[in-house]
Amino acid sequence: MAEEADDRPWRSRMPPVVVPDAPERIHAELDRLSEIQAHREWVIEGLRAHVRNIEHDLELARHRVEELEKHAKNVELQLSGTRAHAENLAEQLAERVRRLAEVEEEARALEQRVRGRRSVRLATHGIFPKVANRSIDAIFALGNRIWSARPDLQRHYPQDHAADFWYWLLWDREGNPDLARVRLPIPDAHLRERVRGGGSEIEYVRSGLVDGWRVDGCLRQGGFDPAAGGALLDFGAGCARVAQYFALYAGRTRVHGCDVDAEAIRWCTDHLDFADFAAIAPAPPTSYGDAQFDAVYAYSVFSHLPEDLHLEWLAELRRITRPGGVVVLTVHGQHVVDEVLAGRALPHLRGPLAAREAALRDRGFAFLPYGALDLRQAGNLGFFESWDLERYGDTFVLEAFVRARWAELFEVVACIPAPDAWQDYVVLRTR
């Protein structure tokens, strides 16, 4: 049987297409697209922020570059000024070098002229001046003859080195016939024992020269030149062991000496006329006037006094020294303390000093009374019987004590620790 014809449009004749859950898929796709859009906007905003940061950094960099350029210009200007200053200094230095060469040339020419005239002048004057002192002038005259006759001495000790020549003259006379008569009187053995503990005559002379030369240097360090004149006191002179050195200046400086040892002072007065000597009492005051001296020195005096007497004598030295004058003193300082405690020196003091070591470190001062003395010369056996040996002994004074207590009376110019491997030297100046 034939099929009937279908007259409907072809689209309506097609079977329906079934799309399951179409609205849900569309919404899901839209959500996904929204998320993509939001992420893209977030990324874009981040990139924009990064660009802004870069632009900010670039702006800071531009400012920094401008600052560096300004600094570079300033540095360049400074360098330019420095170069100009350096060039100026170089020119000044070159001028000074040139002038120095001229001065050296003038000095050589002057030296040649002086050498050409020296022999005539030396024959008349010599290295020592003429002084109004019979014994010293005689020694100076003999020294001048020796010096004028020996060109080697003239080269080694020119005229402005009289002190060095004096040192040589007295030091090297032993065994030298030319120098046998160049000497100051030397005290007897018992007097030498009191000030040095014994030894030969030449050891006595040489020890005095060493200590005198050192004191001379300290006086000059403080501002007193013995060669320029003034009044100088050897406090505790004994029999002039150290003062013999200062006989060199007798023609210009008024030398004085004093001591509590009346016998030693009598010997000095009887045998030495280059200084005025006086005996003093064991405790101050002395008979010297206020501000009488331009300088005072005391070798190995304050090394033997108890603290109260020590301070009393310091005050007296200040009284008799003019304002601005120089005082040079020696003491047993840290070097002697170390030597004694190590048993290398004065072994009989090792135990007593060790017992006081803590107090010495704390205060800077210790005193060990003699109690008794072991003297070998017959002339000294009864000499110290009248002395209070509890008031004399071995005294140790550290720099801290000097700068604390001595500074109350003086300006402390210098503390020189054991330059000759024994006592310290202290240079003071009166205010």
SEBA-694987 format. One record per residue (C-alpha): x, y, z. Coordinates in pm, 1 decimal, m for minus. Example, Ala and Ser with C-alpha at 12.3 -4.5 7.8 and 13.67 -1.06 7.14 Angstrom:
% SEBA-694987
((1230.0; m450.0; 780.0))
((1367.0; m106.0; 714.0))
% end
This chain:
% SEBA-694987
((0.0; 0.0; 0.0))
((144.9; 323.8; m97.4))
((271.0; 572.5; 165.5))
((90.0; 898.3; 202.4))
((277.4; 1215.0; 112.1))
((398.3; 1451.3; 394.0))
((339.4; 1810.7; 300.9))
((518.3; 1973.2; 612.3))
((830.5; 2193.1; 575.7))
((1151.2; 1997.0; 578.3))
((1282.2; 2155.8; 905.2))
((966.6; 2064.8; 1087.2))
((997.3; 1718.6; 954.0))
((1349.1; 1669.2; 1117.0))
((1359.4; 1491.6; 1452.2))
((1410.8; 1724.3; 1752.6))
((1764.8; 1775.6; 1886.2))
((1779.3; 1718.6; 2253.9))
((2050.7; 1934.4; 2438.3))
((2065.9; 1816.0; 2795.6))
((2110.8; 2087.7; 3066.2))
((2180.4; 2370.7; 2823.3))
((2125.2; 2659.2; 3068.2))
((2364.1; 2515.1; 3328.0))
((2648.7; 2480.1; 3077.0))
((2599.0; 2832.9; 2957.1))
((2611.4; 2968.0; 3309.9))
((2923.4; 2763.2; 3382.8))
((3094.1; 2894.3; 3071.0))
((3001.8; 3249.6; 3160.9))
((3143.2; 3202.6; 3509.3))
((3464.7; 3068.4; 3361.9))
((3492.1; 3364.1; 3128.2))
((3429.4; 3600.6; 3420.0))
((3708.0; 3439.8; 3618.9))
((3941.9; 3470.6; 3322.5))
((3847.3; 3834.0; 3284.0))
((3900.6; 3901.7; 3658.2))
((4239.6; 3727.6; 3651.2))
((4339.1; 3924.5; 3344.6))
((4242.5; 4250.9; 3515.4))
((4436.0; 4146.6; 3828.8))
((4743.2; 4067.7; 3621.0))
((4711.0; 4395.8; 3435.8))
((4678.8; 4590.6; 3761.4))
((4984.4; 4411.7; 3900.9))
((5181.3; 4498.9; 3589.5))
((5068.8; 4858.2; 3619.2))
((5180.8; 4868.6; 3986.9))
((5516.0; 4716.5; 3887.6))
((5553.2; 4976.7; 3615.8))
((5476.2; 5250.9; 3868.5))
((5745.4; 5108.8; 4104.8))
((5994.1; 5101.5; 3820.5))
((5908.9; 5458.1; 3729.1))
((5954.2; 5558.9; 4097.7))
((6292.0; 5382.4; 4113.2))
((6395.2; 5551.7; 3792.9))
((6301.6; 5888.7; 3937.9))
((6508.0; 5816.0; 4251.0))
((6794.2; 5701.7; 4032.0))
((6775.2; 6023.7; 3832.5))
((6791.6; 6226.4; 4155.2))
((7085.1; 6017.7; 4278.9))
((7267.1; 6065.1; 3949.4))
((7213.0; 6439.1; 3975.0))
((7351.5; 6438.2; 4333.5))
((7652.8; 6232.6; 4227.6))
((7718.5; 6469.1; 3941.1))
((7706.5; 6765.0; 4180.3))
((7938.2; 6582.5; 4426.2))
((8176.2; 6493.4; 4145.6))
((8190.9; 6858.5; 4046.1))
((8264.0; 6959.0; 4406.4))
((8534.0; 6692.7; 4435.6))
((8684.1; 6810.1; 4111.5))
((8692.2; 7165.4; 4242.3))
((8853.3; 7049.2; 4569.1))
((9109.0; 6842.6; 4381.3))
((9184.4; 7139.0; 4168.0))
((9244.1; 7348.8; 4481.4))
((9450.4; 7071.8; 4639.4))
((9665.4; 7039.1; 4330.6))
((9722.5; 7411.1; 4332.0))
((9810.5; 7400.5; 4705.0))
((10043.2; 7103.8; 4651.3))
((10213.9; 7283.3; 4366.7))
((10255.5; 7589.0; 4590.0))
((10400.6; 7375.6; 4870.8))
((10635.3; 7208.1; 4627.0))
((10757.4; 7547.7; 4515.0))
((10810.2; 7658.8; 4875.9))
((10995.3; 7333.9; 4955.3))
((11216.6; 7376.2; 4653.7))
((11294.6; 7730.6; 4765.2))
((11380.7; 7612.3; 5116.5))
((11602.8; 7334.9; 4981.2))
((11779.2; 7589.5; 4766.1))
((11822.1; 7822.6; 5065.1))
((11946.5; 7536.0; 5281.7))
((12207.5; 7452.4; 5021.0))
((12317.5; 7816.8; 5025.7))
((12337.4; 7814.8; 5406.9))
((12538.4; 7492.0; 5403.8))
((12775.3; 7643.6; 5151.9))
((12811.5; 7954.5; 5368.7))
((12870.6; 7734.3; 5674.8))
((13144.7; 7539.2; 5496.1))
((13310.3; 7861.5; 5389.6))
((13288.5; 7996.0; 5744.6))
((13431.6; 7672.7; 5882.8))
((13724.7; 7701.3; 5645.3))
((13789.2; 8057.7; 5763.0))
((13761.8; 7952.4; 6128.6))
((14002.6; 7663.9; 6076.3))
((14246.2; 7900.0; 5918.3))
((14246.1; 8117.6; 6230.8))
((14196.4; 7854.4; 6499.1))
((14559.2; 7773.1; 6572.8))
((14641.1; 8136.8; 6654.2))
((14331.5; 8182.7; 6872.0))
((14374.4; 7856.1; 7063.0))
((14724.5; 7939.2; 7166.1))
((14588.0; 8239.7; 7351.4))
((14254.8; 8120.5; 7491.2))
((14218.5; 7742.1; 7479.3))
((13892.4; 7565.3; 7558.0))
((13848.0; 7683.1; 7919.1))
((13792.8; 8045.1; 8022.9))
((14012.0; 8227.7; 8271.4))
((13846.7; 8239.7; 8613.7))
((13916.7; 8427.5; 8934.9))
((13978.5; 8108.2; 9127.3))
((14333.8; 8003.9; 9196.1))
((14300.9; 7625.2; 9199.5))
((14045.5; 7597.2; 8918.5))
((14228.8; 7849.4; 8702.3))
((14547.6; 7647.3; 8741.2))
((14366.5; 7329.8; 8630.3))
((14202.4; 7515.2; 8342.1))
((14539.9; 7654.8; 8231.9))
((14694.4; 7307.4; 8230.7))
((14393.4; 7167.0; 8044.2))
((14419.6; 7446.4; 7786.9))
((14786.3; 7366.8; 7724.9))
((14707.9; 6999.6; 7674.2))
((14416.4; 7077.3; 7444.0))
((14604.4; 7338.6; 7238.3))
((14896.6; 7100.9; 7181.9))
((14680.1; 6814.7; 7051.4))
((14488.1; 6857.2; 6725.4))
((14305.8; 6529.1; 6790.4))
((14152.7; 6672.6; 7107.4))
((14062.0; 6994.2; 6927.4))
((13877.2; 6793.9; 6662.7))
((13702.9; 6571.3; 6914.2))
((13626.3; 6847.8; 7166.0))
((13564.9; 7179.2; 6986.4))
((13541.9; 7495.1; 7192.4))
((13168.5; 7465.7; 7251.5))
((13217.5; 7119.4; 7409.1))
((13415.8; 7224.2; 7715.7))
((13202.3; 7004.7; 7944.8))
((13286.4; 6694.3; 7743.8))
((13655.5; 6782.0; 7750.1))
((13639.3; 6842.4; 8128.4))
((13483.2; 6498.1; 8168.3))
((13762.2; 6338.6; 7963.5))
((14030.9; 6540.2; 8140.6))
((13935.3; 6413.4; 8487.0))
((13830.9; 6065.4; 8379.7))
((14135.0; 5956.9; 8179.9))
((14410.8; 6099.8; 8395.1))
((14491.4; 5764.2; 8559.6))
((14812.8; 5632.7; 8409.1))
((14846.0; 5932.6; 8178.6))
((15154.2; 6144.0; 8268.2))
((15013.2; 6444.3; 8081.3))
((14707.4; 6447.7; 8304.8))
((14865.8; 6354.5; 8637.6))
((14848.1; 6713.0; 8766.1))
((14492.5; 6774.4; 8636.3))
((14304.7; 6687.6; 8949.4))
((14101.1; 6828.1; 9230.2))
((14189.2; 6721.9; 9584.2))
((14047.2; 6380.9; 9679.2))
((13917.9; 6316.2; 10035.1))
((14047.5; 6046.1; 10265.9))
((13909.2; 5693.7; 10247.4))
((13679.2; 5727.4; 10549.1))
((13505.3; 6031.5; 10396.5))
((13470.3; 5853.7; 10062.4))
((13315.9; 5555.7; 10243.0))
((13040.0; 5773.6; 10388.8))
((12922.2; 5893.1; 10049.7))
((12993.8; 5590.5; 9831.0))
((13062.3; 5292.8; 10053.5))
((13431.7; 5266.1; 9966.8))
((13626.0; 5214.5; 9646.9))
((13946.7; 5354.9; 9503.3))
((14024.7; 5719.7; 9439.1))
((13968.7; 5688.8; 9065.5))
((13634.5; 5510.3; 9123.0))
((13531.7; 5795.6; 9351.2))
((13623.8; 6056.5; 9089.0))
((13459.3; 5873.3; 8802.3))
((13136.4; 5802.3; 8989.4))
((13108.8; 6173.4; 9067.4))
((13162.7; 6263.4; 8702.9))
((12893.5; 6019.3; 8586.1))
((12637.7; 6145.3; 8836.6))
((12735.5; 6509.9; 8783.8))
((12703.3; 6478.5; 8407.6))
((12356.7; 6325.6; 8452.9))
((12249.0; 6600.0; 8696.3))
((12377.8; 6863.2; 8450.8))
((12153.1; 6724.4; 8179.7))
((11852.1; 6719.0; 8412.1))
((11913.4; 7080.0; 8519.9))
((11914.9; 7184.7; 8154.4))
((11599.8; 6982.0; 8092.6))
((11431.8; 7181.0; 8367.4))
((11550.6; 7511.2; 8219.8))
((11871.7; 7593.1; 8411.0))
((12198.6; 7615.6; 8216.4))
((12496.7; 7602.5; 8456.6))
((12719.2; 7755.7; 8190.0))
((12500.5; 8067.3; 8174.8))
((12553.2; 8172.3; 8537.0))
((12333.6; 8182.6; 8845.5))
((12339.6; 8026.9; 9191.9))
((12351.3; 7646.5; 9222.6))
((12326.9; 7442.6; 9544.9))
((12446.2; 7084.3; 9597.6))
((12213.0; 6977.5; 9879.6))
((12378.2; 6688.5; 10063.5))
((12716.4; 6754.7; 9905.3))
((12916.8; 6530.6; 10137.6))
((13280.0; 6572.9; 10036.3))
((13185.7; 6713.3; 9692.4))
((13185.9; 6387.2; 9499.6))
((12926.0; 6522.8; 9253.0))
((13015.2; 6890.9; 9295.7))
((13361.3; 6827.3; 9146.7))
((13192.2; 6805.4; 8807.5))
((13035.6; 7151.9; 8852.6))
((13376.1; 7306.7; 8922.8))
((13375.7; 7345.0; 8544.8))
((13125.3; 7629.5; 8581.3))
((13292.3; 7802.6; 8875.2))
((13384.4; 8105.7; 8667.3))
((13023.0; 8176.7; 8575.7))
((12799.2; 8003.5; 8828.2))
((12809.0; 8053.6; 9206.1))
((12835.1; 7696.5; 9332.9))
((12731.4; 7613.2; 9691.8))
((12725.8; 7291.1; 9889.4))
((12576.6; 7189.4; 10222.2))
((12551.3; 6875.1; 10432.3))
((12470.7; 6753.8; 10784.9))
((12818.4; 6593.4; 10792.2))
((13020.5; 6877.7; 10947.2))
((13351.6; 6691.2; 10906.0))
((13296.0; 6649.5; 10530.9))
((13205.2; 7016.9; 10500.9))
((13524.3; 7116.3; 10684.5))
((13725.0; 6908.4; 10440.5))
((13553.1; 7079.6; 10145.8))
((13617.0; 7424.8; 10292.6))
((13984.8; 7343.1; 10352.9))
((14054.4; 7184.5; 10012.1))
((13810.9; 7320.4; 9754.3))
((13777.7; 7687.1; 9669.5))
((13547.6; 7668.4; 9367.9))
((13235.3; 7664.9; 9590.7))
((13102.2; 7790.3; 9923.4))
((13024.2; 7509.8; 10168.2))
((12811.6; 7514.0; 10483.4))
((12710.0; 7260.6; 10748.9))
((12337.2; 7233.7; 10819.1))
((12124.0; 7079.7; 11093.3))
((11960.9; 6735.4; 11049.1))
((11622.0; 6902.7; 11007.5))
((11512.0; 7226.6; 10839.0))
((11530.2; 7518.0; 10816.9))
((11869.9; 7610.9; 10676.6))
((12026.2; 7955.8; 10702.0))
((11984.7; 8017.3; 10329.9))
((11756.6; 8301.8; 10226.1))
((11424.5; 8276.1; 10049.6))
((11461.3; 8221.9; 9672.8))
((11841.6; 8236.3; 9706.3))
((11916.3; 7972.3; 9442.3))
((11835.1; 7939.1; 9075.6))
((11875.8; 7563.3; 9095.4))
((11927.3; 7289.3; 9354.5))
((12021.6; 6924.9; 9315.4))
((12040.1; 6644.5; 9570.4))
((12193.1; 6312.3; 9474.1))
((12097.0; 6015.5; 9694.7))
((11957.5; 6226.4; 9979.2))
((11585.4; 6159.4; 9946.3))
((11680.2; 5794.0; 9903.9))
((11747.4; 5777.8; 10279.2))
((11487.3; 5990.6; 10461.7))
((11164.4; 5893.5; 10641.2))
((10845.0; 6037.2; 10500.2))
((10794.6; 6324.2; 10745.4))
((11154.2; 6449.6; 10718.4))
((11146.8; 6388.0; 10346.2))
((10847.2; 6622.1; 10304.5))
((10993.7; 6883.5; 10540.0))
((11312.0; 6904.5; 10335.4))
((11111.7; 6927.5; 10012.7))
((10931.4; 7230.3; 10152.6))
((11265.6; 7384.3; 10253.0))
((11409.1; 7335.0; 9904.4))
((11105.0; 7507.6; 9761.0))
((11160.0; 7799.6; 10000.8))
((11523.7; 7857.9; 9907.5))
((11472.8; 7814.9; 9528.9))
((11344.9; 8109.5; 9328.6))
((11009.8; 8084.0; 9148.8))
((11069.5; 7911.4; 8818.3))
((11391.2; 7758.8; 8952.5))
((11489.6; 7395.9; 8897.7))
((11527.5; 7118.9; 9154.9))
((11675.1; 6780.3; 9058.1))
((11648.0; 6491.5; 9304.7))
((11728.4; 6121.1; 9286.3))
((11535.8; 5839.4; 9454.0))
((11525.5; 5462.3; 9479.2))
((11244.2; 5399.1; 9231.1))
((11081.6; 5100.7; 9066.1))
((11410.3; 4970.3; 8921.3))
((11576.3; 4946.9; 9262.7))
((11260.7; 4789.0; 9409.3))
((11268.2; 4519.5; 9140.4))
((11640.5; 4458.9; 9189.0))
((11603.3; 4421.3; 9567.2))
((11296.4; 4195.2; 9551.8))
((11469.8; 3975.8; 9291.6))
((11773.9; 3942.3; 9519.5))
((12009.7; 4104.3; 9268.6))
((12096.2; 4403.6; 9489.9))
((12102.6; 4488.1; 9862.4))
((12012.1; 4131.0; 9962.1))
((11974.5; 4225.9; 10330.7))
((11673.8; 4440.2; 10234.2))
((11488.0; 4173.7; 10038.0))
((11288.1; 4037.2; 10330.6))
((11198.8; 4371.6; 10495.0))
((11099.8; 4523.0; 10161.2))
((10891.4; 4219.7; 10062.7))
((10703.3; 4256.4; 10392.7))
((10613.5; 4614.1; 10295.3))
((10557.0; 4550.4; 9925.9))
((10177.4; 4575.4; 9939.7))
((10191.4; 4908.9; 10123.4))
((10460.1; 5031.5; 9880.7))
((10241.8; 4946.3; 9579.7))
((9945.5; 5115.3; 9744.5))
((10114.4; 5439.7; 9861.1))
((10426.3; 5454.4; 9645.3))
((10652.3; 5506.4; 9950.8))
((10841.7; 5279.7; 10190.4))
((11113.6; 5350.9; 10446.2))
((11344.5; 5087.5; 10602.5))
((11552.9; 5239.9; 10886.1))
((11921.4; 5149.4; 10909.4))
((11917.5; 5056.0; 11275.2))
((12293.1; 4993.3; 11241.1))
((12568.0; 5048.0; 10983.3))
((12853.0; 4822.4; 10880.8))
((13147.0; 5059.6; 10825.7))
((13501.6; 4939.7; 10773.0))
((13709.6; 5257.7; 10787.7))
((13851.5; 5332.7; 11130.9))
((13762.9; 5698.9; 11097.5))
((13394.8; 5606.6; 11077.8))
((13365.5; 5357.2; 11365.6))
((13241.9; 5614.9; 11615.6))
((13111.9; 5873.7; 11372.8))
((12748.9; 5762.1; 11358.3))
((12710.2; 5691.3; 11730.7))
((12538.3; 6025.4; 11779.9))
((12310.2; 5976.8; 11481.5))
((11952.0; 5851.2; 11516.1))
((11970.0; 5561.3; 11272.7))
((11595.2; 5512.8; 11299.1))
((11567.4; 5845.7; 11113.2))
((11797.5; 5740.0; 10828.5))
((11771.5; 5432.3; 10613.0))
((11674.8; 5310.3; 10266.6))
((11378.3; 5490.1; 10113.6))
((11181.4; 5375.3; 9811.0))
((10978.3; 5636.2; 9621.7))
((10766.8; 5539.0; 9321.4))
((10660.9; 5778.9; 9047.5))
((10298.2; 5771.9; 9163.3))
((10403.1; 5919.1; 9499.4))
((10609.1; 6187.8; 9326.2))
((10320.7; 6292.9; 9105.6))
((10074.9; 6288.3; 9396.0))
((10271.9; 6439.6; 9687.0))
((10567.5; 6623.7; 9534.0))
((10333.4; 6787.0; 9285.9))
((10173.0; 6966.8; 9582.0))
((10495.8; 7167.6; 9615.2))
((10648.7; 7166.9; 9265.7))
((10570.3; 7127.8; 8901.9))
((10691.5; 6780.9; 8802.9))
((10882.0; 6834.2; 8479.0))
((11007.0; 6478.2; 8429.4))
((11054.8; 6142.6; 8601.6))
((11350.1; 5960.3; 8445.2))
((11360.4; 5591.8; 8543.8))
((11709.3; 5460.5; 8630.2))
((11910.9; 5609.0; 8340.4))
((12227.5; 5458.8; 8489.7))
((12059.4; 5135.5; 8604.9))
((12013.7; 5246.6; 8966.6))
((11844.0; 5562.1; 9094.2))
((11559.1; 5750.7; 8927.5))
((11600.9; 6121.5; 8850.6))
((11314.5; 6363.6; 8914.7))
((11317.7; 6710.3; 8755.2))
((11104.8; 6968.9; 8937.5))
((11031.4; 7335.6; 8886.0))
((10917.7; 7577.3; 9156.3))
((10592.1; 7762.0; 9101.7))
% end
